[in-house]
Amino acid sequence: MNFARKFYTALQQAAMAHARWDLEVSTSIIRDKRKVWLLAILTALGLMVSLAFADDLNLPAMLGGSKAYTPAFYTTGIFVASIAIGVCAGLITGCIGAGGGFIITPALMSAGIKGILAVGTDLFHIFAKAIMGTAVHKKLGNVSVGLAVAFLVGSGAGVLGGGVLNRMIYEANPVASDAFISVIYVVLLGFLGMYAMLDFLRLRKAGNGGDAHGGGGSSSGGLPAKLQSAHIPPMISFDEDLIPGGKKISGLFVALCGVIVGFMAAIMGVGGGFLTFPMFVYVLGVSSFTTVGTDILQIIFTAGFAAITQYAIYGFIFYTLAMGMLLGSLLGIQIGALVTKLVPGLYIRGFYALAILAGFVNRLFAMPSKLNDMKILSINLDLCAFLTNVGNWLFFLTIGVFAVWVIGTFLSKIKELREG
């Protein structure tokens, strides 16, 4: 139980670090007129493409079928839905201070997009945002070059493994691919959701409003000490600015952590930040200061490498869908960040827990239908459809209520924000 609590705290810190990066990148894009115009042009092109193919009745079937190599076109409805999903993810990131990317893949799958396409598109969306918002990020000065190189070598290998596995499962059985991705999200979101709700209830019972963004520390003993004492070449020095003489650790351990992060990022369609932070701080014993800078760097390269080499060249990315999510998230994250100035942290943490649990229920309730299609279980089709619909409604209703509440708070108190 104690280990699970520490692991949840580490994941929470990772989500916070990723959210801070996401907010800075989004703000950088919004404040640059050239980037705003570029985004507007790309969005207009996406809308034109979706309108041009809106009457082609074969395209939705292709999107939901078993063909791997299909055109990246879709209906106007899906384009609008992608903007809405981006807004909701942005609101969660900006308002809660924790990465909202965990809802994107489940949301896209619930909207009818194949799991592998949702993963590839989400990775490209992350990469596109990083490229547009980060030229030479000032925080990259915190990066230990040795740690970064070893980690990226490992993450590259992990991305290759995760991408190949995802495509192999999809080519063998598209339904199995959706089921595989859903299982990963069920396990992760179930764990995070349970502990997030327990945290909320504990703070509520104690009468403590709490910080919406949580907290945590780092680790310098235990496993990190053992790994740092193992002298396996090449040895990498880090944290020289914080500790006289710095610390040293084998590049092999750093690369192995990169393999795990890259593998999970390629399978789940995330930047990998949710794992980088706990691994660096709690496994390798790297300071939070150095970890944040390295995390920013790895998100750009891991997401970009995975998106291009494992999904884009195989036709598993909808570029216009990614642009819709990017547009929505840029808007949502700005509103969410402003609302944190007006709302007690306790309520925000409660919504965070509910949002994670909604994603968990959504993927869990979709599993009977997947298992039935795979002939693993024999379940009544009407029951499968009912469970899937219940999961979808609960998910979108929870996220929708949160979005309406945040936007409503923003609009009703906009005068107060201006005065502040």
N, C-alpha and C positions, 0 to 999 in steps of 0.2 A: 504493500500500500504506500509506504514511504517512497519507494522508487517511482511508482506511478505518479505520485504528487510532484516529485522533482522533475520527472519527464514532462508533465503537463506545464509546469512553470517554465521549463526551458522552451517548449513549443510556443508558449504565450509570449515570451521575450522575443523569439524569432519572428512571430507575427507582428509584433510591435516595431521591430527593426525594419522589416519589409514595408510596413505601412508608412513609416517616416520617409523611407526612400521613395515610395510611390507618390506621396504628397509633394515632395520636393521636385520630382521629375514632372509631375502634372502642373505644378505652379510654374516651372520653367517654360513649359510649352505654352501655357495660357498667356504669359507675359511677353512672349516673342511674337510680334505681328506676322513675321514671315512663316513661322511654324503654324500659326492659326490659319493663315491663308492656304498653306499646303494641306492642312487637315480638312479645310472646307472644300478644296478642289477634289481631294481623294474621296471624301464623303459624297459629294455630288456625283462623281463618277460611279460610285457604288450604287447610289440610288437610281441612276440612269440604267445601269446594267440590270438591276432587279426589276425595274419597270419594263424593260425591253423583253424580259423573259417571263413576265408574270403570267402570260396566257399560255405558256407551254406546259400542258398538263403532265408531260412525261418527267419533268424535272423533279417534282416532289417525290415521285416513285423512285427515281434514281438516287435521291438523297437518302431514302429509307431502305434502299435495296442492298444487294450484296456486292455491287461493283466497286472495286477499289479506285479505278481510274475514271472519275466522272468530272464534268465541268464544275468550276467553283461559282455557279450561279444559283439563285434561289428567288423566292417571291418577295414582294415588297413587305408583306406581313412579317416574314422572318427577319428582314432588315430592321424593321421598327422594333421587333422583339429584342434584337441584339443590342440596340441602343438602350432599351429599358433594362436589360440585364446588366449592361455596363454601368448605368446610373445606380442601380441597387448595389453593385459591387463597390462602386466608388463611395457611396454613402456609408457603407459599412467600414471601409478603409479610413475615410476621413473622420467619421463620427466616433467610431470605437477605437481607432488607433491600432487596429489589427488587420492584417491582410484579408481583403474580401474576396480574393481569388478562389477560395475554396468553394464558393457557391456557383462559379461560372460554369465549370464542366457539368455538374448535376443539372443546372438550369438549362444549358444547351441540350443535354440529353432528354430532359423533360419536354423541351420544345420540339422534339422529333429529329434532332441531329444525331447521327451515329456517334458512339463514344469516341472512336479513334479520330473522327473529324473534329469533334469538340476539343479533344486534347491538343491536336495539331494547331487548331485555330487559336486556342487560348495561349499556347506558347508563342505563336507569331504576334499576338496582341501584346504580350509582355515585352517581346523583343522590339517591336515597333515603337512602343512607348519609351523604352530605354534609349533607343537610338535617337529619337526626336528630342528627348528631354535631357540627355546626358552627353555632352561633348567630352570635356575633361572635367569630371566631377571633382570638386574641391576636397571631398572626403577621401578620395583615392590616395591621398597622402598618408593615410593611416595604414595602408596595406603593406604587409611584409611581402616583398617580392618573392622570396623563397617559398613561403607558404602558398602564395597565390599560384605560382607555377606548378608546384607539386599537386595542389588541389585540382587545378584545371586539367592536368594530365589525367588524373583519376576520373574527374567528372566527364571528360570526353569519352573515356572507355565505358563509363556507366551509361551515358546517353546512347552510345551505339548498342549496348546490350538491351536497354529498355526499349529503344525504338524497334530493333529487330524482333524482340519478343512480342511487342504489341502488333506489329504487322503480320507476323507468323500466325498468331491466334486469329487475327481478322481474316486472313486469306483462307485459313482452315475452316472457320465458322464465324461469320459476322456477329451472330447472336452471342457466341461464347466470348467475343471481344467485349461486347457491352457488359456481359455478366462479370467478366474479369475486372474491368474498370470499376464497376459498381461495388464489387466486393472490397476493393481497395478503399473506396470512399466510405463504405459502411463501417469498416474497422476503424479508420482514422477519425471520421466525424463522430462515431459513437463514443470513442475514448475522449476526444476533446469536448464534446457536448456534455458528457456526464460530469467531468471535472469543472467545466465552466459554470454549469448550473449549481453544483455543490458550492463553488466559490461565491456565487451570487446569493444563495440562501444563507451561507455563513455570514456574509457581510450584512445582509438584511437583518438577521437575527441579532447580530451584535450592534445594530443601529449605526453602522459605519457607512457613510456615503461612499467612501473609497475613491480611488482614482480610476477613471474609466479605462485607463490604459494599463492597469496592473503594475507589477513590479517584479523584482527578483535580483539575484546576485550571481556570482561566478564561483567556480570551484578551482582550488589549487592543490588539493590533496587527493588521496584515493587513487582512482584510475589514472588521472592526468599525471600524477607523480610517478607512477609505475612506468607509464609510456615514455615519459621524459628521461627516465633513468636507463632506458634500453638504448644502447649505443649501436644502432644499425645504420650504416651509411646509406644515403647521404644525410648528414645532420643539418638541420635548418635552425638558424637563430631568429628570434622574434622578441617583441616587447622590450627592445633595448632602451626605448625612451621612458619606460615605466619602472624598470628594475635594473639596477647597476649590473652590467654584464649580460643582461637579458636572459632568456630561457632558450633551451634547445630541445628539438624533438626530431625523430627520424622522418624523413620525407615519405617513407613507406606508409606510415600511419596516416599522414595527411592525404596521400593519394587514395588510400582505402576509403577514407571518409568521403572523398570526392566521388569515388565509384558509386557509393550508396546514394549520395545526393543526386548525381546525374541519372542513375537508374530510375529513381522514384520520380524525378522531374519529367523524364521522357514518358513515363507511364501515365502520370496523373495530369500532365499539362500545366505544371506550376513552375515557378522560377527556381525552386529548391531552397529558398530562404528559410522556410519553416523547419528544415533539417540542418542547414549550415550552422545556424546560431547555437543550438544545443550541442552539436558535435564539437564545434570549436571550443566552446566555453566549458562544457561538462565532461568531454572525453579527452580533448587535447590540452586543455588548460590555458587556452589563449585568452587574453584580456578582452572585455567587451569592446573596448576602444579599437583594437586591431580587427576584431571580428566584424564589426559593422562595415568597415572599409572593404574588407575582403568579400563580404557578402554582396555588397553593391557590385563589385567587379565580377563575381561568379554568376550573378543573375543575368548580366548582359551576355556573357559568353555561353553559359549553359543553355539559356533559353534560345539564343540565336543559333547555336550549333545544333540543338535538338530540332528546332523549327525547320531549319533549312535542309539539313542532311538526312533527317529521319522522317519528315512529313511533307515538306513543300515539294521536293522532287518526285514524290510518289503520289501527288495529287490529293493529299489529306488536309489541305488548308483552304478555307473560304476567306479570301482576302477582304471582300466587301463586308463579310460578317465581322471580321476582326476590326475593320475601320469603324463599324457601328458600335462595337464594344468600347473602342478607344474613345470615340466621341462622347459616349454616355458616361464613361468612368471619369473623364476630365471634368465634366460638369458636376457629377455626384460627389467627387472627392473634395471639391472646393466648398460645396454647401455643407457637407458633413463636418469638415474641419471647423467651420464657423459655428455650427450648432453646438459643438462641445463647450463653447463659452457660455451657453445658456442652460444646459441640462445637467442635473446631478449625475455623477459618474455611476452611481448604483443602478439607475434605470438603463443606462447605456449597456452596462455589463449584463443586465437581464436580457436585453434584446440580443446581445451577442450570443448568449447561451441558447436562446430560442432559435436563432438563425442557424446555428450549427446543428442543433437537434432536428430542425426541419429538413436540412440537407440529408441527415442520417436516415430519417423516416422515409424521405423521398426515394433514396436508392434502395433501402431495405424493402419497401413495398413494391418496387419494380422487379425484385429478384424472382418471385414466383412465376411471373410471366416468362422471364428469360429461361428459367430452369425447365418450364413446361415446353417451350419451343425447342430446347436442347434434348428433350425426351429423357431428362434425368428424373423428373417427377411428373406424375400424372395429376394435374389439377384442373378443375372445371374452368373453362375459358371465361365464363361470365365472372367468376370469382377473381381470376387474374386481372381482368379488365377493371373490375371494381377496386381492387387493391391499388392498382397502378394509378387510377384516377384520384383515389383518396390521397395517395402520396403526393401527386402533383398539386392537387388543390391545397393541401396543408402547407406545402413548400411555398407556392406562389402567394398564398394568402398571408403567411407569416412575413415573408420578405416584403410583400406589398404593403401591409399594415405598417411595418417599420419605415418604409420609404415615404408613405403618406404622412406619418407622424413627424419624421425629420423635416421634410419639405414644408409641411404645415407650420411647424415651429419656426422654421427659417422665415417664411413669409409673414407670419403674425408678429415677429419680433425684429423685422428688418430695420425698423427705425432705431431700436435699441442697439443693434449691431453698428449702425452708422455713427451713432453718438459715441460708442465705445472706440 
